[in-house]
């Protein structure tokens, strides 16, 4: 049976433009009026259109983007907490502290202290947190995705654009989850050269217009089950490539790792986020 080509939502391009604006102007005025102007839409209809397409109101998407950027600044720079808050749109430090704690369960200062302390752990075997890892035979997968070049932490913009295209085209019945593929090691590759794909597991015929058709090979994989904020995935990778490989002596296959995201970060508490990391193993 031939799959019918779904119609494109008349406001898809406007939504995509606003997503770009939110990510590149996190510290700016992101009021409903300003975003309606960016979208060039009637302010009477803007909020309803955006919420219907994105599955969450603008305030939720804005807060998610800002909090994610805040975690990066807290762990990667020595900016004061107040300056980090201002850099992501919260010039009032008290409001920033409250919003951050609502999202991550701890204050920005506590989050920074915990993150920096974990990075100081010696790389020797046996001193990393333990994670659950299983080996399995995974089937080949097909993604409808967008490519991203640059900081992996900024790839979230691609997921929001993919979701927009899937929603406006009415394609969710052909989707089985969100996936990210990461082709480079951030420890040795310049940040501005990091390559990745952000997409959805696709089980339809032709992928929607505007998305790439990306194949993931099947075969043996070590799968690490991670629970918690995405910022903690770095520790999971260290364990997988360090302690776990040392203990199992498993041979690696020349293929990239990928991540499968098992719940929605826009409506799931950070500590409850579930991610499976797939590391390819040789037969």
PAFI-987676 format. One line per 3 residues: number of its first residue (from 1); their letters; for each residue z, y, x of N, C-alpha, C. Coordinates in pm, whole numbers, plus 50000, padded with zeros to 5 digits. Layout:
NUM) A) Z,Y,X,Z,Y,X,Z,Y,X  ...
//
This chain:
1) XXX) 50000,49880,50085,50000,50000,50000,50000,50123,50088  49909,50216,50064,49896,50336,50148,50003,50437,50112  50068,50488,50212,50170,50589,50191,50105,50722,50157
4) XXX) 50148,50785,50047,50093,50914,50010,50151,51023,50099  50066,51115,50135,50110,51224,50221,50188,51326,50139  50313,51349,50178,50397,51440,50103,50354,51585,50127
7) XXX) 50379,51668,50029,50347,51810,50042,50448,51878,50132  50405,51984,50198,50495,52061,50283,50564,52168,50199  50694,52184,50220,50769,52285,50148,50712,52423,50180
10) XXX) 50695,52508,50081,50632,52639,50106,50710,52728,50200  50840,52700,50219,50922,52786,50305,50963,52719,50436  50897,52609,50472,50935,52537,50594,50928,52625,50717
13) XXX) 50821,52698,50736,50807,52783,50854,50915,52890,50859  50954,52940,50744,51060,53042,50740,51194,52983,50783  51222,52861,50738,51346,52796,50777,51348,52771,50927
16) XXX) 51235,52724,50981,51226,52698,51125,51250,52826,51205  51197,52936,51156,51215,53064,51224,51363,53104,51227  51432,53079,51117,51574,53113,51111,51657,53023,51203
19) XXX) 51622,52896,51211,51692,52805,51303,51680,52856,51446  51559,52893,51487,51540,52951,51620,51628,53074,51640  51633,53157,51539,51709,53283,51549,51859,53256,51564
22) XXX) 51912,53163,51485,52055,53131,51493,52092,53082,51633  52010,52994,51690,52040,52939,51822,52028,53043,51933  51936,53135,51920,51915,53233,52028,51993,53362,52009
25) XXX) 52062,53377,51894,52138,53500,51868,52278,53465,51817  52342,53369,51883,52473,53322,51836,52577,53433,51833  52564,53532,51920,52664,53638,51926,52630,53757,51836
28) XXX) 52514,53752,51772,52466,53866,51694,52510,53858,51548  52469,53957,51471,52494,53959,51328,52412,53849,51261  52481,53752,51204,52413,53642,51136,52452,53641,50989
31) XXX) 52457,53759,50932,52489,53771,50791,52374,53716,50707  52402,53686,50582,52297,53637,50493,52184,53738,50482  52219,53866,50482,52117,53969,50472,52026,53968,50594
34) XXX) 52086,53956,50714,52007,53955,50835,51915,53832,50841  51967,53716,50804,51886,53595,50809,51776,53597,50703  51804,53659,50590,51700,53674,50488,51587,53761,50542
37) XXX) 51623,53863,50620,51520,53949,50681,51438,53870,50783  51505,53786,50863,51434,53703,50961,51337,53609,50889  51381,53554,50777,51296,53462,50701,51190,53536,50621
40) XXX) 51207,53668,50607,51116,53747,50523,51114,53692,50381  51235,53669,50329,51249,53616,50194,51338,53706,50111  51325,53694,49982,51413,53766,49891,51557,53724,49915
43) XXX) 51646,53821,49923,51787,53789,49945,51848,53719,49825  51785,53731,49709,51836,53664,49590,51817,53513,49598  51713,53469,49670,51679,53326,49675,51709,53260,49809
46) XXX) 51727,53341,49914,51737,53289,50050,51845,53182,50064  51967,53210,50021,52079,53118,50040,52051,52983,49974  51998,52983,49854,51973,52858,49782,51863,52776,49848
49) XXX) 51758,52844,49895,51648,52772,49962,51699,52709,50091  51769,52784,50173,51819,52733,50301,51914,52615,50278  52006,52629,50185,52103,52522,50159,52035,52396,50108
52) XXX) 51936,52413,50021,51866,52297,49967,51790,52222,50075  51730,52296,50169,51650,52234,50275,51739,52173,50383  51841,52246,50426,51924,52203,50538,52037,52108,50497
55) XXX) 52069,52103,50369,52176,52016,50325,52314,52075,50346  52320,52199,50391,52446,52269,50412,52417,52419,50406  52513,52499,50364,52489,52643,50357,52478,52704,50495
58) XXX) 52418,52824,50504,52401,52889,50634,52531,52901,50713  52642,52930,50646,52768,52948,50719,52807,52823,50795  52782,52705,50738,52817,52579,50805,52727,52557,50926
61) XXX) 52598,52580,50911,52505,52562,51024,52538,52661,51135  52565,52785,51100,52599,52887,51200,52726,52847,51275  52828,52806,51201,52954,52767,51265,52935,52648,51358
64) XXX) 52855,52550,51316,52830,52433,51400,52762,52472,51530  52661,52558,51523,52590,52603,51642,52684,52682,51732  52759,52773,51676,52849,52858,51757,52958,52777,51824
67) XXX) 53018,52683,51752,53125,52604,51812,53071,52515,51924  52952,52460,51905,52893,52378,52012,52869,52462,52137  52815,52581,52120,52793,52669,52235,52925,52708,52300
70) XXX) 53029,52725,52219,53160,52760,52273,53214,52650,52363  53197,52524,52324,53247,52415,52408,53178,52415,52544  53048,52444,52545,52976,52448,52672,53029,52560,52762
73) XXX) 53052,52676,52705,53101,52789,52784,53243,52763,52835  53325,52700,52753,53463,52673,52794,53468,52577,52912  53379,52478,52915,53383,52377,53020,53295,52410,53140
76) XXX) 53197,52497,53123,53102,52524,53231,53121,52658,53298  53202,52745,53241,53222,52878,53299,53371,52908,53310  53401,53017,53381,53540,53061,53389,53564,53185,53302
79) XXX) 53477,53207,53206,53495,53317,53112,53628,53301,53038  53695,53411,53011,53818,53404,52934,53786,53354,52793  53889,53302,52726,53869,53252,52590,53819,53363,52500
82) XXX) 53872,53483,52519,53829,53596,52436,53681,53627,52457  53636,53621,52582,53494,53649,52609,53405,53537,52557  53452,53413,52563,53375,53303,52506,53358,53324,52356
85) XXX) 53467,53360,52290,53461,53386,52147,53361,53496,52114  53364,53604,52190,53271,53715,52166,53127,53672,52190  53107,53584,52289,52972,53539,52324,52910,53451,52216
88) XXX) 52993,53394,52128,52940,53310,52021,52967,53371,51883  52987,53503,51881,52993,53571,51753,53130,53592,51693  53236,53575,51773,53372,53595,51722,53446,53696,51811
91) XXX) 53421,53826,51794,53489,53926,51876,53640,53930,51852  53685,53880,51737,53828,53872,51707,53881,53739,51761  53962,53744,51867,54008,53622,51932,54088,53534,51837
94) XXX) 54169,53594,51753,54250,53513,51662,54161,53433,51568  54055,53495,51519,53964,53424,51430,53891,53313,51505  53851,53342,51630,53784,53239,51710,53876,53121,51732
97) XXX) 54002,53148,51770,54097,53039,51793,54113,52953,51668  54125,53018,51553,54146,52945,51428,54023,52861,51392  53905,52921,51406,53782,52848,51372,53760,52730,51466
100) XXX) 53785,52751,51595,53769,52644,51694,53867,52531,51666  53991,52564,51635,54091,52461,51610,54057,52382,51485  54001,52449,51384,53958,52378,51264,53848,52277,51296
103) XXX) 53762,52312,51392,53649,52225,51427,53689,52112,51521  53776,52141,51618,53804,52044,51725,53949,51994,51729  54034,52047,51642,54170,51997,51636,54262,52049,51744
106) XXX) 54215,52142,51825,54298,52202,51929,54244,52340,51961  54326,52420,52025,54285,52556,52058,54178,52554,52167  54100,52662,52182,54002,52668,52290,54065,52647,52428
109) XXX) 54183,52706,52449,54250,52691,52580,54288,52546,52605  54340,52479,52502,54378,52338,52519,54255,52250,52541  54148,52281,52469,54023,52207,52486,53972,52220,52629
112) XXX) 53974,52343,52681,53928,52365,52820,54016,52289,52918  54146,52297,52901,54238,52230,52994,54216,52079,52993  54199,52021,52875,54179,51877,52865,54046,51835,52926
115) XXX) 53942,51914,52903,53811,51882,52957,53805,51892,53107  53863,51998,53162,53864,52015,53307,53948,51908,53375  54059,51869,53312,54144,51766,53371,54070,51633,53376
118) XXX) 53995,51601,53271,53923,51474,53270,53813,51472,53375  53753,51589,53405,53649,51594,53506,53703,51576,53647  53834,51592,53664,53894,51579,53796,53930,51434,53829
121) XXX) 53910,51344,53732,53940,51202,53756,53851,51150,53869  53910,51075,53958,53834,51017,54068,53727,50922,54017  53608,50921,54080,53502,50831,54034,53522,50686,54071
124) XXX) 53632,50650,54135,53652,50512,54176,53674,50421,54055  53643,50295,54072,53653,50198,53963,53797,50189,53913  53811,50178,53781,53942,50154,53723,54016,50279,53682
127) XXX) 53960,50399,53704,54032,50521,53672,53965,50599,53560  53870,50539,53489,53803,50604,53378,53857,50551,53246  53841,50624,53138,53879,50571,53006,53798,50445,52977
130) XXX) 53857,50357,52898,53789,50233,52861,53710,50254,52732  53594,50190,52722,53512,50197,52603,53467,50056,52567  53434,50037,52440,53383,49908,52394,53233,49902,52420
133) XXX) 53189,49797,52492,53049,49778,52525,53008,49636,52488  52892,49620,52425,52839,49487,52397,52694,49480,52444  52648,49361,52478,52508,49341,52513,52439,49274,52395
136) XXX) 52316,49318,52368,52244,49262,52255,52093,49277,52276  52018,49209,52193,51872,49222,52192,51838,49319,52079  51788,49436,52115,51754,49538,52016,51604,49533,51986
139) XXX) 51566,49547,51862,51424,49550,51829,51359,49679,51876  51227,49678,51889,51155,49801,51922,51178,49903,51810  51181,50028,51848,51204,50134,51752,51092,50238,51760
142) XXX) 51073,50307,51651,50973,50413,51644,51039,50540,51594  51015,50651,51662,51076,50778,51625,50971,50877,51577  51013,50962,51485,50942,51085,51453,51028,51193,51515
145) XXX) 50976,51260,51618,51063,51340,51704,50998,51470,51751  51081,51552,51813,51036,51672,51883,51084,51663,52027  51003,51709,52120,51042,51709,52262,51118,51836,52295
148) XXX) 51204,51824,52394,51284,51939,52440,51289,51936,52591  51272,52052,52654,51287,52065,52799,51393,52171,52823  51497,52134,52896,51607,52226,52923,51740,52157,52903
151) XXX) 51845,52235,52900,51982,52184,52887,51992,52087,52769  52041,51966,52798,52056,51868,52690,52143,51922,52576  52242,52002,52609,52333,52053,52506,52264,52146,52408
154) XXX) 52147,52198,52446,52073,52288,52356,51972,52212,52270  51967,52080,52285,51872,52002,52209,51902,51994,52060  52020,52042,52020,52056,52037,51879,51958,52116,51792
157) XXX) 51894,52217,51850,51796,52293,51773,51682,52203,51727  51645,52105,51810,51536,52014,51773,51577,51924,51656  51702,51878,51656,51747,51794,51545,51741,51870,51414
160) XXX) 51779,51997,51417,51776,52075,51294,51633,52099,51248  51541,52114,51342,51400,52133,51304,51341,52002,51251  51376,51891,51314,51329,51761,51263,51379,51740,51121
163) XXX) 51507,51766,51099,51565,51748,50966,51495,51838,50863  51458,51959,50907,51388,52050,50816,51253,51993,50774  51178,51941,50872,51046,51884,50841,51059,51761,50752
166) XXX) 51159,51677,50780,51179,51557,50699,51218,51596,50555  51306,51694,50543,51351,51736,50410,51240,51802,50330  51171,51896,50393,51069,51970,50318,50951,51882,50280
169) XXX) 50929,51774,50356,50820,51683,50323,50861,51567,50234  50991,51560,50204,51041,51452,50119,51031,51315,50184  51065,51308,50316,51044,51185,50392,51171,51103,50416
172) XXX) 51286,51142,50362,51410,51074,50399,51411,50925,50365  51332,50883,50269,51329,50740,50234,51272,50655,50347  51205,50717,50444,51146,50644,50557,51231,50658,50685
175) XXX) 51349,50720,50672,51434,50748,50788,51555,50656,50788  51592,50607,50907,51706,50516,50919,51812,50566,51016  51808,50691,51057,51911,50744,51146,51855,50842,51246
178) XXX) 51946,50917,51311,51909,51017,51411,51925,50957,51551  51828,50989,51639,51826,50931,51774,51788,51038,51876  51846,51028,51995,51806,51112,52107,51771,51026,52228
181) XXX) 51661,51058,52296,51621,50988,52418,51635,51087,52534  51696,51042,52643,51722,51130,52758,51659,51069,52883  51562,51143,52941,51478,51087,53047,51526,51120,53188
184) XXX) 51615,51215,53204,51654,51259,53339,51806,51258,53354  51850,51245,53478,51992,51248,53512,52032,51393,53537  52120,51450,53454,52158,51591,53473,52233,51618,53602
187) XXX) 52280,51511,53670,52349,51530,53797,52252,51558,53912  52124,51521,53894,52028,51539,54003,51905,51620,53963  51886,51641,53834,51769,51716,53784,51812,51856,53744
190) XXX) 51738,51960,53787,51772,52096,53745,51780,52107,53593  51875,52183,53544,51897,52192,53400,51772,52233,53324  51696,52326,53381,51577,52375,53309,51461,52276,53311
193) XXX) 51480,52161,53379,51374,52060,53386,51412,51930,53313  51529,51926,53251,51571,51805,53182,51482,51779,53060  51436,51654,53045,51344,51618,52936,51413,51526,52836
196) XXX) 51389,51550,52709,51448,51466,52606,51362,51469,52480  51388,51375,52391,51330,51374,52257,51444,51369,52156  51432,51446,52050,51528,51443,51941,51453,51404,51815
199) XXX) 51499,51300,51746,51423,51258,51631,51497,51167,51537  51422,51103,51450,51477,51010,51353,51407,50876,51367  51479,50767,51337,51418,50635,51331,51324,50633,51211
202) XXX) 51196,50604,51238,51093,50618,51137,51040,50482,51095  51037,50457,50963,50986,50330,50911,50874,50351,50810  50806,50465,50818,50692,50490,50732,50562,50460,50804
205) XXX) 50452,50513,50752,50322,50498,50817,50307,50610,50920  50216,50703,50901,50200,50813,50995,50324,50903,50992  50366,50948,51112,50481,51038,51117,50441,51172,51055
208) XXX) 50536,51248,51002,50504,51376,50939,50436,51473,51036  50350,51556,50981,50283,51659,51062,50387,51748,51129  50364,51776,51257,50457,51859,51333,50553,51780,51418
211) XXX) 50559,51647,51399,50648,51562,51478,50568,51465,51563  50626,51421,51675,50562,51327,51765,50598,51183,51729  50505,51093,51750,50525,50950,51729,50571,50892,51863
214) XXX) 50698,50853,51874,50757,50810,52002,50807,50666,51989  50769,50582,52084,50808,50441,52081,50924,50415,52176  51018,50330,52132,51127,50281,52217,51111,50130,52227
217) XXX) 51102,50080,52348,51081,49936,52369,51203,49856,52326  51178,49739,52270,51286,49647,52239,51329,49572,52364  51432,49489,52352,51479,49411,52466,51630,49411,52476
220) XXX) 51680,49371,52593,51825,49365,52616,51880,49505,52642  51993,49533,52581,52060,49661,52601,52211,49640,52609  52275,49723,52689,52421,49738,52681,52445,49855,52586
223) XXX) 52526,49833,52484,52551,49936,52384,52698,49976,52388  52723,50100,52423,52859,50154,52427,52886,50227,52296  52996,50193,52231,53034,50255,52104,53133,50368,52133
226) XXX) 53091,50489,52102,53172,50607,52134,53218,50676,52006  53344,50719,52004,53398,50794,51892,53459,50923,51944  53414,51036,51889,53468,51164,51930,53360,51270,51946
229) XXX) 53398,51390,51989,53302,51499,52005,53193,51464,52106  53073,51514,52083,52961,51484,52171,52986,51530,52315  53070,51631,52332,53098,51680,52467,53162,51569,52551
232) XXX) 53225,51469,52486,53288,51361,52560,53195,51249,52602  53068,51258,52564,52973,51151,52598,52954,51138,52749  52974,51247,52823,52957,51240,52968,53054,51137,53028
235) XXX) 53177,51132,52977,53273,51034,53027,53229,50892,52992  53167,50877,52876,53119,50744,52836,53009,50696,52930  52918,50786,52966,52811,50749,53060,52869,50712,53196
238) XXX) 52970,50785,53241,53032,50753,53370,53092,50613,53368  53156,50580,53257,53214,50446,53246,53104,50340,53246  52998,50365,53167,52892,50266,53153,52824,50239,53287
241) XXX) 52790,50345,53360,52720,50331,53487,52815,50300,53603  52943,50321,53582,53040,50296,53688,53115,50165,53669  53229,50173,53597,53314,50057,53581,53241,49938,53519
244) XXX) 53167,49963,53409,53108,49850,53337,53002,49779,53421  52913,49855,53487,52811,49792,53570,52873,49719,53690  52979,49777,53745,53046,49713,53858,53105,49579,53817
247) XXX) 53166,49576,53699,53232,49455,53653,53132,49347,53609  53020,49388,53550,52926,49290,53494,52812,49255,53588  52780,49347,53681,52669,49328,53774,52536,49306,53700
250) XXX) 52522,49368,53585,52399,49355,53506,52286,49434,53572  52162,49379,53575,52049,49452,53630,51993,49550,53526  51952,49666,53571,51899,49768,53481,51747,49757,53469
253) XXX) 51696,49796,53354,51551,49801,53330,51503,49945,53348  51381,49961,53397,51326,50095,53423,51281,50159,53291  51376,50211,53219,51351,50276,53090,51468,50370,53064
256) XXX) 51449,50472,52984,51556,50569,52960,51661,50518,52862  51781,50574,52871,51884,50550,52771,51850,50628,52644  51906,50581,52533,51895,50660,52412,52026,50651,52335
259) XXX) 52047,50749,52248,52169,50758,52169,52135,50753,52021  52214,50677,51945,52199,50671,51800,52323,50736,51738  52301,50837,51654,52411,50913,51594,52436,50858,51454
262) XXX) 52558,50809,51432,52587,50731,51313,52646,50811,51197  52678,50939,51219,52720,51024,51108,52678,51169,51134  52697,51252,51036,52643,51388,51035,52744,51487,51092
265) XXX) 52713,51555,51204,52808,51647,51266,52839,51770,51182  52754,51801,51084,52779,51921,51002,52887,51897,50897  52920,51770,50869,53021,51744,50766,53122,51638,50808
268) XXX) 53124,51604,50939,53217,51504,50991,53311,51569,51092  53443,51547,51081,53534,51600,51183,53492,51554,51322  53506,51640,51421,53461,51609,51556,53520,51479,51610
271) XXX) 53646,51453,51581,53711,51332,51632,53660,51206,51564  53586,51221,51452,53536,51107,51378,53388,51079,51403  53323,51159,51487,53181,51138,51515,53161,51005,51588
274) XXX) 53058,50932,51547,53029,50800,51604,52891,50801,51670  52884,50756,51794,52759,50752,51870,52748,50619,51944  52632,50558,51937,52605,50438,52017,52509,50476,52130
277) XXX) 52548,50447,52255,52462,50471,52372,52396,50339,52409  52262,50338,52413,52185,50219,52449,52136,50232,52593  52182,50144,52681,52139,50142,52820,52052,50018,52841
280) XXX) 51924,50033,52881,51832,49918,52892,51868,49826,53009  51869,49697,52980,51900,49595,53082,51778,49507,53105  51764,49460,53228,51655,49367,53260,51684,49231,53197
283) X) 51576,49158,53167,51592,49024,53107,51649,48926,53207
//
